[in-house]
Amino acid sequence: MPAGVAIDPAKIAQQMRRRQLGYGRGPRMQFEPDSVEFLAGLRKGKTLGSPIAMAIKNKDASIDRLPVVTQPRPGHADLTGAIKYDHRDIRNVLERASARETAARVAVGAVCRQFLEPFGIDLASHVVGLGSVRAKPAAATIAQIRAKAEPTPLRCLDAAATKAMVQEIDACMKVGDTLGGVFEVVVEGVPLGLGSHVHYDRRLDAILGAAILSIHAVKGVEIGDGVLGATLPGSKVQDEIFYSKAAGFTRSSNRAGGFEGGMTNGTTVVVRGFMKPLSTLKKPLRSVEINTKKPVVGTVERTDVTTVPAAGVVGEAMLAFEISKAMLEKFGGDSLKEIQRNHRAYLKQAAAF
């Protein structure tokens, strides 16, 4: 993180609260407020250019006081992690593999968002599907998401779909089951040219895809209309290009989700994450005790019915982090002022093309 970035702790606290919201969450969200303490890298409200360290205290019981776990949960890291690392107490795996870890991601993402603010880059997310319910397709702006989706119990733009989602959550809650879904992250203000076409590991859409797939329980990712586009002819998928002196180069649509050739093209970045139902069930599935090899059921830990709205907040954090890295790679400098100067010069060059 360069020097000179103003950091508002209240904005970080806001993001931490957002991660804990959403209908269908478990009791942990009530007793663990997730306050962030800065330990290094910040002085008088601004970054120093040195590494930033933050601490989030876990108010839950100490891991050493928790019972030994030997009954792996289907769909979780439990069994594979225990075999890989030769643990006879699955607790060693499940605590680290827990989505509790995403609290740190959201804290870091909240810092990155404040680095991106001076460049006019902003992020928001909303739920577009939960269980069997799908919201009506909508090309939403960040202003619309904040005004219409953020205040709702599932952060969804479609009121009718929200009602149906709540009913589906209630039904699952009664039988001890869980639900997955789809969240969409929208990023506005990203300049043209982040990422690169010259080598596979520099393609920013691939980097963002990996970042979304790294979120717990996310099993699929989509950039723009990637899935729909696979079913259509090319004439219905590509975004046509136009030019005017007033606006420069523009596109007729944004089916590509802000990317062409692995690079941002100056339009809104749209990324979706597809989340499977959570692995911890109140009515557990069949499993095998790792020592006796006898049939059992999976361990029951605290769980939520669904965390799709929260996963969208984590998705925002991951994209804020990776886009910040791409911005530093493209416009790198030691201070915010230097990076802003490089950014302005590049935008002027691009506008004159």
Secondary structure, DSSP 4 states (H G I P E B T S, - for coil): --EEEE--HHHHHHHHHHHH-STT--THHHH----EEEEESEETTEEESSPPEEEE---S--GGGSPP--SPPTTSSHHHHHHHHT-S-THHHHHHHSGGGHHHHHHHHHHHHHHHGGGT-EEEEEEEEETTEEPPP----HHHIIIIITTSTT--S-HHHHHHHHHHHHHHHHHT----EEEEEEEE-PPTT-B-SSSGGG-HHHHHHHHHHTSTTEEEEEETTHHHHTTS-GGGTS--EEEETTTEEEES--TTTTEETTEE-SS-EEEEEEEPPPS--SSPPEEE-TTT--EEE-------S--HHHHHHHHHHHHHHHHHHHHHHHH--SBHHHHHHHHHHHHHHHHT-
